[in-house]
Amino acid sequence: MYAMDHEVIKTIRLLSADAVEKANSGHPGLPMGAAAMAFVLWKDFLKGSATDPHWADRDRFVLSAGHGSALLYSLLHLFGYEVTLEDLKKFRQVGSLTPGHPEFDVTPGVETTTGPLGQGFGNAVGMAIAEMRLAEEFNTQDFNLVDHYTYVLAGDGDLMEGVSAESASLAGHLKLGKLIVLYDDNGITIDGGTEISFTEDVLKRFEAYGWQVSRVEDGNDLKAIHDALHAAKLDTSKPSLIAVRTTIGYGSPNKAGKSAAHGAPLGPDELAMTKVHMEADPEAFFQVSEEVCAYMDEIIDRREIDRFMWEEKVEAYILKYPEKAEAWKRWFDYELMQDNFDTEAFYKRFDKADATRSHGGEAMNALIELAPNFMGGSADLNSSTKTLLKGKGDFGRMQRGGANINFGVREHAMASILNGMALHGGLRVFGSTFLVFADYMKPALRLSALMGLPVVYVFTHDSIAVGEDGPTHQPIEHLLMLRSIPNMFVYRPADGIETAASWIEILKRVEGPSALILTRQKVGSLGVREMQVDRGAYVVLPEMGAQPEVILMATGSEVELAVAAAEKLRAAGKDPRVVSIPCVEQFLEQSPAYIEMILPKAVEKRVSIEMGRTLGWERFVGLNGMSIGIDRFGESGPGEVVMAHFGFTPEKVSDRILAYLAK
């Protein structure tokens, strides 16, 4: 058996090296060094199906060290997924199934987009949480419908990144025993050996986190790797880290064990010598022998049995537990009963003065009936962000059925974990913190959007109105940052009614992430009205005449301010229109006719009002417009005083607009 295993491992190494060489770009070192442990995992442990890569009860494999993508593509090819030799030959080329780093929803069998180090690690923690939550919901005494593991292949770089430390700490606390990490311990970084920057005892660190830890001294010892994985699976009381000593660029006579093998092709001469060293034809490329093909066909067929047995189990489950089976379908299909809530009677309950964070908490708790699979939490801020799902319990180390996750002060991990939960499927997920701390989450926010995941980010304390906490806690550039992310929809509602409507729009959206931006301070109600939050923008206060003299555009709490300023403008003999823009992105998706109706081109006098960076408002106010905002950091003081200091009062705003109109 081991003779053929070694032959397959050699094939993986050389396919990976060939792909990198042909692309003249990539990372051959990790695939060549980690091929043995990856093959043992996939052959003997990883439950999966090449014919149905989305099978719900498959094990998840996350290549957190995404720069080693050639390894994953070689595995997918050999294990029968729809990744051909031609695809391997197109490695890192535009439009190919084998991009430079693994991309979710591009390559069959790739579970998540990785490359930014540590993100895959965090995603895997989220997948493990989702597995346990769904198992608690749907498994019965006679049917284990959800019973799978999450495996990670991580490198030194992953474990240096702070997001993996945050994620590992929470995973240990939660006792996520079906999470197993293979640590490619090759002792090499881009700049040299790990001795220059990474000399901690990783196993002791993870043991302190509450993980089961072990070591395999020889990364080519297939039995030792097998035994370590088997032992890790036996103890489901805690997550497991297996450190495997490998040689980066294994098999390369002159680059093995050196940083030169990390991020550049071996080169034609070195690749030829490597093939000779491995007893392969130096003139042949992308070779898979008939013996390897036949051996892999047997493994592929054997792997399909698990899926067939699971499908038979599902048929019996449907007959015995039809209500649970129907719930399973709703949870995984993201079905919503929108008509029960998108009514005037529903919105009237939000027609009152309050902070939009409070309205948001009330709305999400009312709308939990829309999405009973809603799950998430805050970065130790439930009392401030108001995002606790009342009566739904906590997900904890002893309780797997709760909907609330206490992420602790781990914003970056929270976002990465939420991505993993969304990737797993079956859950609608959210996380909350203060808007200023979106900075800590940016890499994961970007990946939510890149992968098109319906993750909800609730950001409260949204402006200088935070007050006494001062400029460190007063977001200025953060709305601009969020809006700059492609495929991120940013909702900043003006009052309780817009907040409830925004939540409905967010739950309807499954093509990408949404950010909900909410106030700490109380705002008034603009009144029950004909809203068009689903259009992204609408007229809150129409002009008195046939055409407005000036259009005031605002978001969030500043809409109330714009209306108050408009009343003063009317008293001064002007005829303004006030437009609320709760979601810029949704507005820009509307028809040209609708955009023209809200912002007619004939009206060149335009003013934007938002307590943040003015950059970006040019697209709406135009060359002749004016943006009232804040292009510096804030000040410490009571919120009302700080807002007045920066000119955000009806009197100061109307005076500025009158001066602007007089020009």
C-alpha positions as CSV (number, residue, x, y, z in Angstrom):
1,M,0.0,0.0,0.0
2,Y,2.7,2.5,1.0
3,A,4.6,2.0,-2.2
4,M,1.6,3.3,-4.3
5,D,1.0,6.0,-1.7
6,H,4.6,7.3,-2.2
7,E,4.1,7.2,-5.9
8,V,1.0,9.4,-5.7
9,I,2.8,11.8,-3.3
10,K,5.6,12.1,-5.9
11,T,3.0,12.8,-8.5
12,I,1.5,15.6,-6.4
13,R,4.9,17.1,-5.9
14,L,5.8,17.1,-9.5
15,L,2.4,18.3,-10.8
16,S,2.6,21.2,-8.4
17,A,6.2,22.0,-9.5
18,D,5.2,21.7,-13.1
19,A,2.2,24.1,-12.7
20,V,4.4,26.7,-11.0
21,E,7.1,26.4,-13.6
22,K,4.7,26.7,-16.5
23,A,3.1,29.8,-15.0
24,N,6.5,31.1,-14.2
25,S,4.9,32.2,-10.9
26,G,3.8,30.6,-7.7
27,H,5.0,28.8,-4.6
28,P,6.4,25.2,-5.1
29,G,7.9,24.9,-1.7
30,L,4.8,24.1,0.4
31,P,3.2,21.7,-2.0
32,M,6.4,19.7,-2.3
33,G,7.0,19.7,1.4
34,A,3.4,19.1,2.6
35,A,2.3,16.6,-0.1
36,A,2.6,13.6,2.2
37,M,0.5,14.8,5.0
38,A,-2.1,16.2,2.7
39,F,-2.4,12.9,0.8
40,V,-2.7,10.8,4.0
41,L,-5.5,13.2,5.2
42,W,-7.4,13.1,1.9
43,K,-7.0,9.3,1.4
44,D,-7.6,8.0,4.8
45,F,-9.7,10.6,6.7
46,L,-11.3,13.4,4.6
47,K,-14.9,12.5,3.9
48,G,-15.9,14.0,0.5
49,S,-17.4,13.5,-2.9
50,A,-16.0,14.5,-6.2
51,T,-19.4,14.1,-7.9
52,D,-21.1,16.3,-5.3
53,P,-18.6,18.8,-3.9
54,H,-21.3,20.6,-2.0
55,W,-22.6,17.5,-0.2
56,A,-23.8,18.9,3.2
57,D,-22.1,16.3,5.4
58,R,-18.7,16.4,3.8
59,D,-15.6,17.1,5.8
60,R,-14.2,20.6,5.2
61,F,-10.6,21.0,4.1
62,V,-9.2,24.5,4.4
63,L,-5.8,25.3,2.9
64,S,-5.1,28.3,5.2
65,A,-1.6,28.6,3.7
66,G,-3.3,29.5,0.4
67,H,-0.1,30.3,-1.4
68,G,0.3,26.6,-1.7
69,S,-2.7,26.4,-4.0
70,A,-0.9,24.1,-6.5
71,L,-1.0,21.4,-3.8
72,L,-4.8,21.8,-3.5
73,Y,-5.4,21.8,-7.3
74,S,-3.2,18.7,-7.7
75,L,-5.2,16.9,-5.0
76,L,-8.5,17.9,-6.5
77,H,-7.3,16.6,-9.9
78,L,-6.1,13.2,-8.5
79,F,-9.2,12.8,-6.3
80,G,-11.6,13.1,-9.3
81,Y,-12.9,16.6,-9.0
82,E,-13.5,18.7,-12.1
83,V,-10.0,20.0,-12.2
84,T,-8.2,18.6,-15.3
85,L,-4.6,18.5,-16.3
86,E,-5.4,21.3,-18.7
87,D,-6.6,23.3,-15.8
88,L,-3.3,22.6,-14.0
89,K,-1.5,23.9,-17.1
90,K,-3.5,27.1,-16.8
91,F,-2.4,27.7,-13.3
92,R,-2.5,31.4,-12.4
93,Q,-3.9,32.4,-15.7
94,V,-6.9,34.8,-16.3
95,G,-10.2,33.0,-16.3
96,S,-8.8,29.6,-15.2
97,L,-10.1,27.2,-12.6
98,T,-6.7,27.4,-10.9
99,P,-6.1,30.9,-9.8
100,G,-3.0,32.0,-7.9
101,H,-4.7,31.5,-4.5
102,P,-7.7,29.3,-3.9
103,E,-11.0,31.0,-4.6
104,F,-14.4,29.9,-3.3
105,D,-17.0,29.3,-6.0
106,V,-14.4,29.2,-8.7
107,T,-12.8,25.8,-8.4
108,P,-14.9,22.7,-7.6
109,G,-13.9,21.4,-4.1
110,V,-12.4,24.7,-2.8
111,E,-14.1,25.5,0.5
112,T,-12.9,29.1,1.0
113,T,-10.8,31.8,-0.5
114,T,-7.4,31.8,1.2
115,G,-4.1,33.6,0.8
116,P,-4.2,36.4,3.3
117,L,-2.6,34.3,6.0
118,G,-4.6,33.3,9.1
119,Q,-8.0,33.9,7.4
120,G,-8.5,30.2,6.5
121,F,-7.7,29.3,10.1
122,G,-10.5,31.6,11.3
123,N,-12.8,30.3,8.6
124,A,-12.3,26.8,9.8
125,V,-13.2,27.7,13.4
126,G,-16.5,29.1,12.0
127,M,-17.1,25.9,10.0
128,A,-16.6,23.8,13.2
129,I,-19.1,26.0,15.1
130,A,-21.6,25.7,12.3
131,E,-21.2,21.9,12.3
132,M,-21.9,21.7,16.0
133,R,-24.9,24.1,15.9
134,L,-26.5,22.2,13.0
135,A,-25.9,18.9,14.6
136,E,-27.6,20.1,17.7
137,E,-30.6,21.3,15.7
138,F,-31.1,18.4,13.3
139,N,-29.5,15.2,14.7
140,T,-31.8,12.8,16.5
141,Q,-31.2,9.7,18.6
142,D,-31.5,7.5,15.5
143,F,-30.1,9.8,12.8
144,N,-26.8,11.7,12.7
145,L,-27.5,13.9,9.8
146,V,-24.6,16.3,10.6
147,D,-21.4,14.5,11.6
148,H,-18.2,15.8,10.0
149,Y,-14.8,17.3,10.7
150,T,-13.0,20.5,9.7
151,Y,-9.4,20.1,8.7
152,V,-6.9,22.8,8.2
153,L,-3.4,22.9,6.6
154,A,-1.6,25.9,8.1
155,G,1.9,27.2,7.9
156,D,4.2,29.3,10.1
157,G,2.8,32.5,8.5
158,D,-0.7,31.5,9.5
159,L,0.3,31.0,13.1
160,M,2.2,34.3,13.3
161,E,-0.9,36.3,12.2
162,G,-3.0,37.7,15.1
163,V,-6.3,36.5,13.6
164,S,-5.3,32.9,14.0
165,A,-4.3,33.5,17.6
166,E,-7.7,35.1,18.3
167,S,-9.5,32.3,16.5
168,A,-7.5,29.5,18.2
169,S,-8.1,31.0,21.6
170,L,-11.9,31.0,21.0
171,A,-11.8,27.5,19.5
172,G,-10.1,26.2,22.6
173,H,-12.5,27.9,24.9
174,L,-15.5,26.5,23.0
175,K,-13.9,23.0,22.9
176,L,-14.4,22.6,19.1
177,G,-13.3,19.0,19.1
178,K,-14.0,18.3,15.5
179,L,-11.5,20.9,14.3
180,I,-8.0,19.5,13.4
181,V,-5.1,21.6,12.2
182,L,-2.1,20.2,10.4
183,Y,0.8,22.6,11.0
184,D,3.3,22.5,8.2
185,D,6.3,23.1,10.4
186,N,9.1,23.7,7.9
187,G,11.0,26.4,9.7
188,I,11.1,28.7,6.7
189,T,9.7,32.2,6.0
190,I,10.2,34.3,2.9
191,D,13.1,36.2,4.5
192,G,14.9,33.2,5.9
193,G,14.5,30.7,8.7
194,T,11.9,31.1,11.4
195,E,14.7,31.7,13.9
196,I,14.8,35.3,12.7
197,S,11.3,36.1,13.9
198,F,9.3,33.1,15.2
199,T,11.0,31.1,18.0
200,E,8.1,30.5,20.4
201,D,7.0,27.0,21.4
202,V,3.9,26.7,19.3
203,L,2.7,23.5,20.8
204,K,2.8,25.0,24.3
205,R,0.9,28.0,23.2
206,F,-1.8,25.9,21.7
207,E,-1.9,23.6,24.7
208,A,-2.4,26.7,26.8
209,Y,-5.3,27.6,24.5
210,G,-6.9,24.3,25.5
211,W,-6.0,22.3,22.4
212,Q,-4.8,18.7,22.1
213,V,-1.3,18.9,20.6
214,S,1.1,16.4,19.0
215,R,4.2,16.2,16.8
216,V,5.2,14.2,13.8
217,E,9.0,14.4,13.4
218,D,9.2,13.3,9.8
219,G,6.8,14.8,7.3
220,N,7.3,11.8,5.0
221,D,6.4,9.2,7.7
222,L,3.0,8.2,6.4
223,K,2.2,5.9,9.4
224,A,3.1,8.5,11.9
225,I,0.9,11.1,10.2
226,H,-1.9,8.6,10.0
227,D,-1.6,7.7,13.7
228,A,-1.6,11.4,14.7
229,L,-4.7,12.1,12.7
230,H,-6.4,9.0,14.1
231,A,-5.6,10.1,17.7
232,A,-6.8,13.6,17.1
233,K,-10.2,12.3,15.9
234,L,-10.6,10.1,18.9
235,D,-10.6,13.1,21.3
236,T,-13.5,15.3,20.4
237,S,-13.3,17.2,23.7
238,K,-10.9,19.8,22.3
239,P,-9.5,20.9,19.0
240,S,-6.2,19.4,17.8
241,L,-3.0,20.8,16.4
242,I,-0.5,18.4,14.8
243,A,2.9,19.9,14.1
244,V,4.5,18.0,11.2
245,R,8.2,18.6,10.5
246,T,8.5,19.0,6.7
247,T,11.2,20.2,4.3
248,I,10.1,23.0,2.1
249,G,10.7,22.2,-1.6
250,Y,11.3,18.5,-0.7
251,G,13.1,16.7,-3.5
252,S,14.8,19.7,-5.0
253,P,18.6,19.1,-4.8
254,N,19.6,22.7,-4.3
255,K,16.5,24.5,-3.0
256,A,15.0,22.0,-0.5
257,G,14.9,23.4,3.0
258,K,15.7,27.0,1.8
259,S,13.6,30.1,1.5
260,A,14.4,30.1,-2.2
261,A,11.9,27.3,-2.6
262,H,9.1,29.4,-1.1
263,G,7.8,31.8,-3.7
264,A,9.4,31.3,-7.1
265,P,9.6,28.5,-9.7
266,L,12.4,26.0,-9.3
267,G,13.7,27.0,-12.7
268,P,14.1,24.6,-15.7
269,D,17.4,23.2,-14.6
270,E,16.5,22.7,-10.9
271,L,13.2,21.1,-11.9
272,A,14.9,18.7,-14.2
273,M,17.3,17.7,-11.5
274,T,14.4,17.3,-9.0
275,K,12.7,14.9,-11.4
276,V,15.9,12.9,-11.8
277,H,16.3,12.8,-8.0
278,M,12.7,11.5,-7.8
279,E,13.3,9.0,-10.5
280,A,11.0,10.7,-13.0
281,D,11.5,11.6,-16.6
282,P,13.1,15.1,-16.6
283,E,11.6,15.8,-20.1
284,A,8.1,14.9,-19.1
285,F,5.6,17.4,-17.7
286,F,2.2,17.0,-16.0
287,Q,2.6,13.2,-15.9
288,V,0.2,10.9,-14.1
289,S,1.0,7.3,-14.6
290,E,-1.6,4.6,-15.4
291,E,-0.8,2.9,-12.1
292,V,-1.5,6.1,-10.2
293,C,-4.7,6.6,-12.1
294,A,-5.9,3.1,-11.4
295,Y,-5.0,3.4,-7.7
296,M,-6.8,6.7,-7.4
297,D,-9.9,5.4,-9.1
298,E,-10.3,2.8,-6.3
299,I,-9.9,5.6,-3.7
300,I,-12.4,7.8,-5.5
301,D,-15.0,5.1,-5.7
302,R,-14.5,4.3,-2.0
303,R,-15.0,7.9,-1.0
304,E,-18.3,8.1,-2.7
305,I,-19.8,5.4,-0.5
306,D,-20.1,7.7,2.4
307,R,-22.3,10.1,0.4
308,F,-24.5,7.3,-0.9
309,M,-25.1,6.1,2.6
310,W,-25.9,9.6,3.8
311,E,-28.4,10.1,1.0
312,E,-30.2,6.9,2.0
313,K,-30.2,8.1,5.6
314,V,-31.8,11.4,4.5
315,E,-34.6,9.6,2.7
316,A,-35.4,7.8,5.9
317,Y,-35.1,11.0,7.9
318,I,-37.6,12.8,5.7
319,L,-40.2,10.0,6.3
320,K,-39.7,9.9,10.0
321,Y,-39.1,13.6,10.7
322,P,-40.8,15.6,8.0
323,E,-41.0,18.9,9.9
324,K,-37.2,18.7,10.7
325,A,-36.6,17.9,7.0
326,E,-38.6,20.9,5.9
327,A,-36.7,23.1,8.3
328,W,-33.4,21.7,7.0
329,K,-34.4,22.8,3.5
330,R,-35.4,26.3,4.7
331,W,-32.2,26.8,6.6
332,F,-30.0,25.8,3.7
333,D,-32.0,27.6,1.0
334,Y,-32.2,30.8,3.1
335,E,-36.0,30.9,2.6
336,L,-37.7,34.0,4.1
337,M,-41.4,34.6,5.0
338,Q,-41.0,38.3,4.1
339,D,-44.7,39.1,3.6
340,N,-45.4,38.5,7.3
341,F,-43.3,41.5,8.2
342,D,-43.0,44.0,5.3
343,T,-46.3,45.7,6.3
344,E,-47.3,49.1,7.6
345,A,-48.4,47.5,10.9
346,F,-45.0,46.1,11.4
347,Y,-43.3,49.5,10.8
348,K,-45.5,51.4,13.1
349,R,-43.9,49.9,16.1
350,F,-40.7,51.6,15.2
351,D,-42.4,55.1,14.8
352,K,-40.7,56.5,17.9
353,A,-37.7,58.4,19.0
354,D,-34.7,56.2,20.0
355,A,-31.2,55.3,19.1
356,T,-31.1,53.3,15.9
357,R,-29.0,50.7,17.7
358,S,-32.0,50.1,20.0
359,H,-34.4,50.0,17.0
360,G,-31.9,47.6,15.3
361,G,-32.0,45.2,18.3
362,E,-35.8,45.3,18.4
363,A,-36.0,44.7,14.7
364,M,-33.6,41.8,14.6
365,N,-35.4,40.1,17.5
366,A,-38.8,40.5,15.7
367,L,-37.4,39.3,12.4
368,I,-35.8,36.1,13.9
369,E,-39.0,34.5,12.8
370,L,-38.0,35.3,9.3
371,A,-34.7,33.5,9.8
372,P,-34.8,31.0,12.6
373,N,-31.3,29.9,11.5
374,F,-29.9,33.4,12.5
375,M,-26.8,33.1,14.6
376,G,-24.0,35.5,15.7
377,G,-22.8,37.7,18.4
378,S,-20.7,40.7,19.3
379,A,-17.1,41.5,20.3
380,D,-18.0,41.7,24.0
381,L,-20.5,44.5,23.3
382,N,-24.0,43.1,23.4
383,S,-25.1,45.6,26.0
384,S,-23.9,48.4,23.7
385,T,-24.8,47.1,20.2
386,K,-28.1,45.6,21.3
387,T,-27.7,42.5,19.2
388,L,-28.5,39.9,21.7
389,L,-31.0,37.4,20.3
390,K,-33.4,37.2,23.3
391,G,-34.4,33.8,24.5
392,K,-32.2,32.0,22.0
393,G,-29.5,31.0,24.4
394,D,-25.7,31.1,24.1
395,F,-23.6,28.8,22.0
396,G,-20.9,27.6,24.5
397,R,-18.6,24.8,25.4
398,M,-21.4,22.8,27.0
399,Q,-24.4,24.2,25.0
400,R,-24.4,23.8,21.3
401,G,-28.0,24.8,20.6
402,G,-27.7,28.5,21.4
403,A,-27.8,31.2,18.7
404,N,-25.7,33.8,20.5
405,I,-21.9,33.6,20.3
406,N,-19.8,35.4,22.8
407,F,-16.8,36.3,20.6
408,G,-15.0,38.2,23.3
409,V,-12.7,41.1,22.3
410,R,-11.7,39.5,19.1
411,E,-13.1,41.6,16.2
412,H,-10.8,40.2,13.5
413,A,-11.5,36.6,14.4
414,M,-15.2,37.3,14.7
415,A,-15.4,38.4,11.1
416,S,-13.3,35.6,9.8
417,I,-15.3,33.0,11.9
418,L,-18.5,34.5,10.5
419,N,-17.2,33.9,7.0
420,G,-16.5,30.3,7.8
421,M,-20.0,29.8,9.2
422,A,-21.6,31.3,6.1
423,L,-19.4,29.2,3.9
424,H,-20.5,26.0,5.8
425,G,-24.1,26.7,4.9
426,G,-27.3,26.4,6.8
427,L,-26.9,29.5,8.9
428,R,-27.5,33.2,8.5
429,V,-24.8,35.0,10.5
430,F,-24.1,38.4,12.0
431,G,-21.5,40.1,14.2
432,S,-21.4,43.4,15.9
433,T,-19.1,46.0,17.3
434,F,-18.5,49.8,17.2
435,L,-18.0,51.3,13.7
436,V,-14.5,52.5,14.5
437,F,-13.4,48.9,15.1
438,A,-14.2,47.9,11.6
439,D,-10.6,48.7,11.1
440,Y,-9.7,45.6,13.0
441,M,-11.9,43.5,10.7
442,K,-11.0,44.9,7.2
443,P,-9.2,41.8,5.8
444,A,-12.2,39.5,6.6
445,L,-14.7,42.1,5.5
446,R,-13.0,42.2,2.1
447,L,-13.1,38.4,1.8
448,S,-16.8,38.4,2.7
449,A,-17.4,40.6,-0.3
450,L,-15.0,38.7,-2.6
451,M,-16.7,35.4,-1.8
452,G,-20.2,36.8,-2.0
453,L,-21.1,35.7,1.5
454,P,-24.4,37.0,3.1
455,V,-22.7,38.0,6.4
456,V,-24.3,40.8,8.3
457,Y,-22.0,43.3,10.1
458,V,-23.8,45.6,12.7
459,F,-21.7,48.6,13.5
460,T,-23.0,51.0,16.2
461,H,-21.6,54.2,17.7
462,D,-21.4,55.5,14.2
463,S,-20.2,59.1,14.4
464,I,-18.7,62.0,16.4
465,A,-21.9,61.8,18.5
466,V,-20.1,59.1,20.4
467,G,-18.8,62.1,22.3
468,E,-16.6,61.9,25.4
469,D,-14.7,58.8,24.2
470,G,-13.0,61.1,21.8
471,P,-11.3,60.8,18.4
472,T,-10.0,57.3,19.0
473,H,-13.6,56.1,19.1
474,Q,-15.3,58.5,16.7
475,P,-15.4,57.0,13.2
476,I,-14.5,59.5,10.4
477,E,-13.2,57.5,7.4
478,H,-15.1,54.3,8.1
479,L,-18.2,54.8,6.0
480,L,-16.0,55.6,3.1
481,M,-13.9,52.5,3.8
482,L,-16.9,50.2,3.9
483,R,-18.4,51.7,0.8
484,S,-15.2,51.3,-1.1
485,I,-15.4,47.5,-0.8
486,P,-16.9,46.0,-4.0
487,N,-20.1,44.0,-3.3
488,M,-20.5,45.4,0.3
489,F,-23.9,47.0,0.8
490,V,-23.8,49.7,3.5
491,Y,-27.1,50.6,5.2
492,R,-27.2,53.7,7.4
493,P,-30.8,54.2,8.4
494,A,-32.2,57.5,9.5
495,D,-34.7,56.3,12.2
496,G,-36.5,53.3,13.5
497,I,-38.6,52.7,10.5
498,E,-35.7,52.8,8.1
499,T,-33.8,50.6,10.5
500,A,-36.5,47.9,10.4
501,A,-36.7,48.2,6.6
502,S,-32.9,47.9,6.3
503,W,-33.0,44.7,8.3
504,I,-35.5,43.3,5.9
505,E,-33.4,44.3,2.9
506,I,-30.3,42.7,4.5
507,L,-32.1,39.4,5.1
508,K,-33.3,39.3,1.5
509,R,-29.7,39.8,0.3
510,V,-27.8,36.6,-0.2
511,E,-25.3,37.7,-2.9
512,G,-22.8,39.4,-0.5
513,P,-22.3,41.0,2.9
514,S,-24.2,43.9,4.4
515,A,-23.1,46.5,6.9
516,L,-25.7,48.1,9.1
517,I,-24.5,51.4,10.6
518,L,-26.4,52.6,13.7
519,T,-26.4,55.5,16.2
520,R,-25.6,55.5,19.8
521,Q,-27.5,58.7,20.4
522,K,-31.3,59.0,20.2
523,V,-32.8,60.2,17.0
524,G,-36.4,61.3,16.2
525,S,-38.9,59.6,14.0
526,L,-39.5,60.9,10.5
527,G,-42.9,59.3,10.7
528,V,-44.6,56.4,9.0
529,R,-44.3,57.2,5.3
530,E,-44.0,55.7,1.8
531,M,-40.4,54.4,2.2
532,Q,-38.3,53.1,-0.6
533,V,-35.3,51.7,1.4
534,D,-35.4,48.9,-1.2
535,R,-34.5,51.5,-3.8
536,G,-31.6,52.8,-1.7
537,A,-32.8,56.4,-1.7
538,Y,-36.0,58.4,-1.7
539,V,-37.5,61.8,-1.1
540,V,-38.2,62.4,2.6
541,L,-39.2,66.1,2.2
542,P,-40.4,67.2,-1.2
543,E,-40.1,70.7,-2.6
544,M,-43.1,73.0,-2.5
545,G,-42.8,74.1,-6.2
546,A,-42.3,72.4,-9.5
547,Q,-38.6,72.0,-9.0
548,P,-36.4,72.3,-5.9
549,E,-33.8,75.1,-5.7
550,V,-31.4,72.8,-3.9
551,I,-31.3,69.1,-3.0
552,L,-30.1,68.1,0.4
553,M,-28.8,64.5,0.7
554,A,-28.1,62.8,4.0
555,T,-27.8,59.4,5.6
556,G,-28.4,58.2,9.1
557,S,-29.0,60.7,11.9
558,E,-28.1,63.5,9.6
559,V,-31.4,63.0,7.7
560,E,-33.3,64.5,10.7
561,L,-30.7,67.3,10.7
562,A,-31.3,67.9,7.0
563,V,-35.0,68.1,7.4
564,A,-34.6,70.6,10.3
565,A,-32.2,72.7,8.1
566,A,-34.6,72.5,5.2
567,E,-37.4,74.0,7.3
568,K,-35.1,76.9,8.1
569,L,-34.3,77.3,4.4
570,R,-38.0,77.4,3.7
571,A,-38.4,80.1,6.3
572,A,-35.7,82.0,4.5
573,G,-37.7,81.8,1.2
574,K,-35.9,78.8,-0.3
575,D,-37.4,75.6,-1.7
576,P,-35.3,72.6,-0.8
577,R,-35.8,68.9,-1.3
578,V,-34.5,66.4,1.2
579,V,-33.3,62.9,0.1
580,S,-32.5,60.1,2.4
581,I,-29.9,57.7,1.1
582,P,-30.0,54.7,3.5
583,C,-27.9,52.6,1.0
584,V,-25.7,54.2,-1.6
585,E,-25.0,50.8,-3.3
586,Q,-28.6,49.9,-3.6
587,F,-29.4,53.3,-5.0
588,L,-26.7,53.0,-7.7
589,E,-28.3,49.7,-8.9
590,Q,-31.6,51.5,-9.7
591,S,-32.6,52.4,-13.2
592,P,-31.4,55.7,-14.7
593,A,-35.0,56.9,-14.7
594,Y,-35.4,56.4,-10.9
595,I,-32.1,58.0,-10.2
596,E,-33.1,61.0,-12.3
597,M,-36.4,61.2,-10.5
598,I,-34.7,61.4,-7.1
599,L,-31.7,63.6,-8.2
600,P,-32.8,65.4,-11.4
601,K,-29.8,66.6,-13.4
602,A,-31.4,70.0,-13.9
603,V,-30.9,70.8,-10.2
604,E,-27.2,71.5,-9.9
605,K,-27.3,73.0,-6.5
606,R,-26.8,69.9,-4.3
607,V,-25.6,69.4,-0.7
608,S,-24.5,66.2,1.1
609,I,-24.7,66.1,4.9
610,E,-22.9,63.3,6.6
611,M,-20.7,63.2,9.8
612,G,-17.7,61.6,8.1
613,R,-15.2,62.0,5.2
614,T,-16.7,64.0,2.3
615,L,-14.6,62.0,-0.2
616,G,-17.0,60.0,-2.4
617,W,-19.9,62.4,-2.3
618,E,-18.7,64.0,-5.5
619,R,-20.6,61.5,-7.6
620,F,-23.9,62.9,-6.2
621,V,-23.3,66.6,-5.5
622,G,-21.3,67.1,-8.8
623,L,-18.9,69.9,-9.6
624,N,-21.2,72.6,-8.4
625,G,-22.2,70.9,-5.2
626,M,-21.2,71.2,-1.5
627,S,-20.4,68.4,0.9
628,I,-20.8,69.1,4.6
629,G,-18.8,66.5,6.6
630,I,-15.7,66.0,8.6
631,D,-12.3,65.7,7.0
632,R,-10.2,65.6,10.2
633,F,-10.4,63.5,13.4
634,G,-12.9,64.3,16.1
635,E,-12.8,65.8,19.6
636,S,-13.6,64.6,23.1
637,G,-16.7,66.1,24.7
638,P,-20.4,65.6,25.2
639,G,-21.9,64.4,21.9
640,E,-24.2,67.4,21.4
641,V,-21.3,69.8,22.1
642,V,-19.0,68.0,19.7
643,M,-21.6,68.0,16.9
644,A,-22.2,71.7,17.4
645,H,-18.4,72.3,17.4
646,F,-18.2,70.7,14.0
647,G,-21.2,72.6,12.7
648,F,-23.8,69.9,12.7
649,T,-26.8,71.9,14.0
650,P,-29.9,73.0,11.9
651,E,-28.8,76.7,12.3
652,K,-25.2,76.2,11.2
653,V,-26.1,73.8,8.4
654,S,-28.8,76.1,7.0
655,D,-26.4,79.1,7.2
656,R,-23.8,77.3,5.2
657,I,-26.4,76.3,2.6
658,L,-27.7,79.9,2.3
659,A,-24.2,81.1,1.8
660,Y,-23.6,78.4,-0.8
661,L,-26.9,79.4,-2.6
662,A,-25.9,83.0,-2.6
663,K,-22.7,82.4,-4.6
